[in-house]
Amino acid sequence: MGDFTVALNPPKTFGPEILPPINRTSAAARGRVTKISFKPHGFRAIRASVMPSEGQQQSSLGDSLVNSPHRNDVVDVIRKSAISNCLSETNLHNTVPGLVSKTRGKVRDIYDAGDYLVLVTTDRQSAFDRILASIPFKGQVLNETSLWWFERTKQIVPNAVVSAPDKNVTIAKKCSVFPVEFVARGFVTGSTDTSLWTVYNKGARNYCGNVLPDGMVKNQKLSENILTPTTKAADHDVPVTPDEIIERGLMTRSDYEEVSEKALSLFEYGQQVASEHGLILVDTKYEFGKANDGSIMLIDEVHTPDSSRYWIASSYLERFQNGLEPENIDKEFLRLWFKSHCNPYEDEVLPEAPEDLVCELSWRYIFLYETITNSKFEMPLTEEPIHDRISRNVASALSSLK
């Protein structure tokens, strides 16, 4: 399997002449705002442009994120009643008949239910390959965000979803999971060891089969989307090239080609939808499996704030031109806090995340869900313990599947 002479994802060269020029004249001075436009289904054909403002939604998105009555109301609920009632652990195998075993992931607790898997999305917050905190409502946001995207991307690639009996639960078909995560990237950014900016800043110019030019700066847009696959080694992600994936027997050549094409198509569709809502989908990860009939299926999660990085489009270009970090609606600020207060990769004990940061991240997850789906996030109103509610709903759903 290791004698392929043609790379499945051949090195791509991004010449400086096709990168978007940096114009130091501010967008505000020109009376225009940034809009990152994406061409649907045209793999890698993505360009940045400056467009006239099309209304107030985009220009006010950043203000709504940091200063709005709705934000204050949500944070007040989080602080008063939710922060002490997070779903940090589940034990459904002790409360729901028919569940054979439990596998504890970083965020999801996965239960074997015979022909199906029960995936419970908890409020655990992971980064740097470990748990950092528990974030109120996070599990519900991730589960409902993924379900929204699963429904809208099933024409691109089928998914494993069977039903969603609870706000934190998805029941899925079993499949053979590929041991490769497909990380799609549109920008040079990030702060973890495997982030594109981290490895680029250390001098790497060939990353997972993608050749990058000299002279790029943090948060710069790539001339085309790329894939940087990873696989697992112990408890951390390891970047791999397409050829290494084939040579190690992690995937066949045909499976890799099909999955990589679907991953890029999903990413470009996600960028298009995000752009329509005033956001930039910067990067994300996908996981895939193969059903019993041999078909490729999308699994795990899709375009959530856990698996993805989102920036506010209207302010990106001006902030980039002025050397400022983009306005983001993801967990990057929490990553940066831990990096500035400890060594999150090596310290045995991590500091406790401040309550203000926990509340802020919970709000950002909810804000992103509401912005993308154009719907209101429904917080649970009953006082029933979360674990009891999930147990009841899962037991009822599994009974109906028999």
N, C-alpha and C positions, 0 to 999 in steps of 0.2 A: 504493500500500500504506500510505501514511502518513495516510489520511483516516479511520481508525477513530475514532469518537467515544466508544466504550465501551472502557475499559482492560481488557485481558485479566486483569490481576491488580490490580483497583481498589484505591486507597488504603484501608488498614485503620486504623481508629482504635482505640487501646487505652486506654480510659478508666481513670484511677487507681482508680475504684471497683471494678473487677473484677480488679485485681492482688492476689496473695496478701498479706495483711497481715503485717507484721513484728512478731512476738511476742517480746519481749525475755526471756521466761522460757526458760531453757535446756531443751533436750530431755532432757538427763541428769537435771535436777531433776524432770522430770515422769515419769521412768522410761519414756520412749518414744523411739523412733528415727524418723528420717525415711524415708518411702517415697514416692517420686514415682510416682504411678499414671497409667497411660495407657490411654485407651479405644481399642481397635483399630478401624481403619477409620472412625472418626468424625473426619474431618479437622478439625484445629484444636481439637478438644474435649479439652483436656489440662488437668488440674488438679493442684496440689500438695496433699498431705495428710500429716498426721502419724499414723502407724499404730503399733500395738503391735508389739514385736519378734516376729518369727516364727522365731526360732532364732539360731544363732550365726554363720551364714555371712556375713550382712550386716554385723553388728557387728564381725567380725574381719577383714573384707576389707582395711581400711586397714592393720591390723597385719601381715597376710600380705604386703602390698605392700612394706613397709619393713623388716620384721624377722621372717624365718622361715628355718628350716633349708633349705627348698627354694630360697629366694632366694640364700642364701649358696653353695649348691652350683652354681647356674646361673652366678652372677657369677664364681665361681672358674674354671669352664670357659671363660667368655668371656675372662677376664683372661689365662689361661695359654696357651690354644691358638687362640682365635678372633679376637682383636682384630687379629692380624697377618695374618689370612687372609680378609679381606673381599672380596666380589665388587664391586669398584668399577667395572670396565669389562669389556665382552665384545666379541668380534670373531668371532661365529659365521659371518659371511659368508666368513671365511677358513678355517673348519674344517668347515662343514656344506654338502654339495652341495645345490643347489636354492634357496639363499637369494639373492635378487636384490639387495637393498639393505638398509642399516641406517639407522634414524632414532634419534638419541640424545635421549631426553627427560630430564627432571630425575632421574627414578628408574628409568624403564624404557628398555631398549634394544629397539626394535621392528624386526623383520625381515620383509621381504616374501617370502612363499613361494607366490606365484601366487594360488591361491584363498583362501589363509589368511594370517594374520599370526602370527608367533611373538613373544610378549611375554615378555621376560626381566626379572624384577624384581630389580634390583641392591640392594646395601646402601647406596647413596648416600642421604644425608640432605639434604633440601632444605627451605628456608624463606626467606622474604624474596626469593623469586624467584632463589635461587642455591643452590649446594651448600655445606653447612656441614661435613660430615664423612662418614665411612663407619661404619655401625653393624653389628656382627656379627649374623648371622642375620636381619637386618631384612627382606631380600628374601624369604626363605622364609616369614617370619611374614606379610608382606603378601599374598603369593600364596596361601597356605593359608587365611588369614582370608577373603579375597575369595571363594575357591572355596566355602567353607562357607556364606557368605551368598548367593552366586549360586544355590546349590542350593535354599536355603530361600525365595528371593524370586521364583523363576521363575513362580509362579502370579500374582504381581502384575504382572510384566513379563518377557518373555523376555530372555535374555542371549545374548551372542555366543560363549560358551565351547564349544569342540569337544572338547578334551582337556587334560590336565595331565601331560605326560610326565616332568616333573622337579619337584622341590620349589620351584624358582624360576621355573618356566615355565608359561605358559598358551598354548595354540594356539587362536586365535579366528577366527570368520568375518569376512570383510571386510564393511564397511558404510560408508555415507556418514555421517560424523561431524558432528553439529551443533556449530558453533563457539561454543557457550555451555555454561558450567558452571552447574549448578543447585545453589546453596548453600542448604541448609535449616537453619534456626536455631530454637532453642527458648529461648535465653537471650541477654541482653545481655552479651557478654563478648568477649575476644580482645585481641591486642596488635599485630597487623599493621596496615598502612595501610588495608586493606579490611575489617577486623573491625568488627562492629557496635558494640562499645563504643568503639573508636577514633573512628569517625565521629560517634557519638552524643555523646561527650565533647567533641568539637570544635563541637557545636551543631547538627548535622544532625538534623532531625526528620521528614524524608521521605527514605527510603532505598530505592531500587529499587522505588518505588511503594508502600511501606509507611509509613504515618504513625504516628509514635511519640509518646507523651505526654511532657511535661516531668516532671522529678522522678525518673526512673529512676536506679538505681545499678548499678555493675558487678556482674555475675554474677546479676542479678535475672532471674527467669523471666518470659518473655513470656506474655501472656494466651492467645496462640495461636501455633502454628508459622507461620513466614513463609519465603518464598523471596527470596533476594537474588542474582539471576543475575549472572554476570560473563562477559566475553569477553576475548580476548587482544589486547593492543597491544604490539608489540615483545616484551619479555620479562616483562611484568607483567600482572596481572589488572585489568580495568576494570569497575566496577559498571555495570549497565545496567538500565533499566526494561523491563517487558514491551512497552510501546508502541515503545520504541527498537529492540528486537529485531525487531519486525515491520517497522518503517519502514526499517531498514537491510537488510532481506531476509535476515537471519540464520536465520529460521525462518518458516514460514507460521503463520497464526493457529491453524489446527486442530492443527498439530503442537505448537505451544507449549501449547495448552490440554491436549492429551493428556499431554505430557511433564510439565508442571507438576503435574497430578493424580497421575501415577505417582510423581513425586519426593516429594510429600507423603505418599502412601500408604507408600512405602518407608521414609521417615523415621519415621513413626508406628509401623510394624511394628518397625523397629530400636529405637525407644525402648521398646516393649513388651518385646522380648526382653532388652534391656539391663537393664530394671527387674527382670525375673525373676531376673537374676544379680547383683543388688545394685549396678547401675551406672546412671548417667544418660548417655544419648547426647545431648550438648549441641548439637552442630551437625555437619554433614557436607557433602560435595559429591558430586554425581552427574554422570556424563557419559552421553549417549545417542547412538545412531546409527540410521540407517534401512537396513534390509536391502533386497535387490533386489526383494522382493515388496511393499515399502512398509510393512512392519511396523516398529514402534519396538522397539529393543533397548537393554538396559542394557550398558554397556561399561566398560572401565578397571578400577576397583576399587570395593569396597562396604564401608563401615563399618569401614575399617581405622584403626589409630592414626595413619596418615599423613593420611588424608582426613577424619578425625573427631576430635572432642574428647569425652573420656569423664571423668566425675567419679564418685567413690564416693558412693552415694546416702545411706548411713546418717549421714554427717557433714555433708552439704551444708547443711541448713537451719540447724543450730546455728552452723556456721562463717559462713554468710551473715549471720545475725543479729548476729554479733559482729565483722563487718567483716573476716573472714579469707578468704583465697583457698581455693576448694574443693580437696579432695584430688583430684589428677588422675592419669590413667594415659595421658597422651599426651605429645607433644613440646613442650608449652608451656614447661616449665621450661628446655629447651635454647634456645628462642627468647628467653626472658627473660635467660638468661646472656649471649647474644650482644648483646642490646640494651643490657645494662649494661656491656659491655666494648668496644663499638665501635659504629659506625653501619653496620649490616648492609646498608643500602640503598645507601650511597654510598662506603664505604671500599673501596679497590681490593683490599687484602689483609686478610683476616680472621684473627684469632687462632686458633690450633689449639684445638679442643675438648679439655678435660681428659679424661684417660683415665677418671677416676671418673664423669664425666657420660656418656661413651660407654657404659661398662658399665651404668650405671643405665638409660639409655634402651633398650638392648638387652633388659635384664631386664623393663622395663615392657611392651615390645612382646610378649614371650613370656608375661608374666603376663596381659595382656589376652586374648591368644589362648586361653590355658588356661581363663580365667574364662568367656569367652563360649561357647566350644565344649564346655566341660566335658570336655576331653581333655588328654592330656599332649603337650607339644611334643617332637617327636623330632629331636634334634640329629644331624646326619650323623656316623657313627662311622668311616667309612673315611678313609684319608689321601689318596685320589685328589683331585687338584686340582679345584676347583669347576668351572672352565671346561672341563676335559676331561670331567667327568661330564655337564655340560649338553650339550656337543657330541654326545656319544655318545647320550644319551637323545633329543635333538631329531632327530638323523639317523634313528634307528630309528622315531620317531613319524611323521615325514614320509614315510618309505618305506612305512609301512602305510596312509597316506592316499591313495596313488597308485592 
